[in-house]
């Protein structure tokens, strides 16, 4: 219990700090109840299991996850964004992997390692231009400034200057070297991604597949054992998600995330205003009109479905749009053809995930009695999704340069979307009306959730039974007395007094 605040970064001051926060009570009960360590282990285990399934020789061709892929990526990227804490608040820094210790550049490179030139990912713009330059050098070897800009299809003078600044800064940080007028990765960083795979396989196997001699949450570094912190688990989960995405592209695996309860509102607040203001969708609704309808996308679509049940036949799905619209808003200066970023004018990478909302079931007795609307997002695939009729183009003014943002949007139902048709056919075949709590949901995910809850209940019984055995063991009487809190002793004595009457 005394080591939990050192492992769980949520007990630290918000921001880039290594000090304990006084905003949360540090009683034993509060620490046990508010710790995020179990949640991080569970999240890492889900993505690790999915990644291991994807790498099997005869593995599945469709993988469903009971969470939003786009939201998970954004959340994990944020949770690993405090660069000043990478050395002090985690154990991955300095950990020896394949004979080379992990350093800051390894962690930075792995955070955005989603390489797919066919989808032009990572997007060569904004804060992601840095990582796209690194990935281009990893894939093509040393390049001059001109040849690198040609590879990235960058010709504008202001963007070329940004590439030059990135290369110079990366050289000063020790990530790049500059032999004979070209820029290239230092030799140790050419194997960074391979070493990340070894790291994930080693820690994941020890935590979830083996029975290790030591606590699997501890790693050997600098001749001593160190605890993996929640920051380390965030890095491991993010690396695993990136590996899963790349493996799904390589093996042509359909990767789908399904979310039951969501408060997302980017369809209402971002997609509709952006596409309407740029005349891509025609709508007479003003922002004031939108403010009067249900606040979340799910409730808005459920309301529309209930009151228009005669025209909205179940099952139905919304046309898919890019997950980058989570951060795309109408241009602050209201210029046609321009967009802005929702937070600090930043826009997340486009063409990576596609989002939609679906409704799968209704009762035979009452067509208005329908299942909940579900949020669905999936991985995009260049062979099916990256086409001239499914890609939009906007301008984005960021960092004294005008850059192009090209999200994937299937404008209406006349635009062919074979992957979405496959997903809908599959989901409709995997629901069941014979189980009431499964109404309109995915049966395999429902069963997996039931199994997880059963294991959780079994572990609770084991822990409770062990606790009672310790409390009633005569040889541990003095230990139990001093390790229990005043409140626990008072509650036990008062309970005994009440029972005696």
Secondary structure, 3 states (H helix, E strand, C coil): CCCHHHHCHHHECCCCCCCECCCCCCCHHHHHHHCCHHHHHHHHHHHHHHHHHHHCCCCCCEEEECCCHHHHHHHHHHHCCCHHHCCCCCCCCCCEECCEECCHHHHHHHHCCCCEHHHCECCCCHHHHHHHHHHHHHHHCCECHHHHHHHCCCCCHHHHHHHHHHHHHHHHCCCEECHHHCEEECHHHHHHHHHHHHHHHHHHHHHHCCCCCCCCCEEEECCEEEECCHHHHHHHHHHHHHHHHHHHHHHCCEEEEEECCCCCCHHHHHHHHHHHHCCCCCCCCCHHHHHCCCCCHHHHHHHHHHHCCCCCCCCEECCCEEHHHHCEEECCCCCCCEEEECECCECCCCCCEEEEEEECCECCCCCCCECCCEEEEEECCHHHHCCHHHECCEEEEECCEEEEECCEECCCCCCCCHHHHHHHHHHHHCCCCCCHHHCCCCHHHHHHHHHHHHHHHHHHHHHHHHHHHHHCCHHHHHHHHHHCCHHHHHHHHHHHHHHHC
